[in-house]
């Protein structure tokens, strides 16, 4: 069994009711479901924060593409996809 720790949180009565419904429907404990939700949230947020930090480091190092250049590339890809789709119709 993996180690765990206890944490107390406050949620609205509506959220608690919904969590109880999920727990009953899935035959899981509220504690298990809450831990899973917190874990998923933490992982997602850390990925976002790490991506932002990488982007900021790239910008600080001058490793960026000017907006107009990036948009031109995107529009070219869209035009190519639309032309390909029109050719298949």
Long-range contacts (C-beta under 8 A, 24 or more apart in sequence): 4-35, 7-38, 9-34
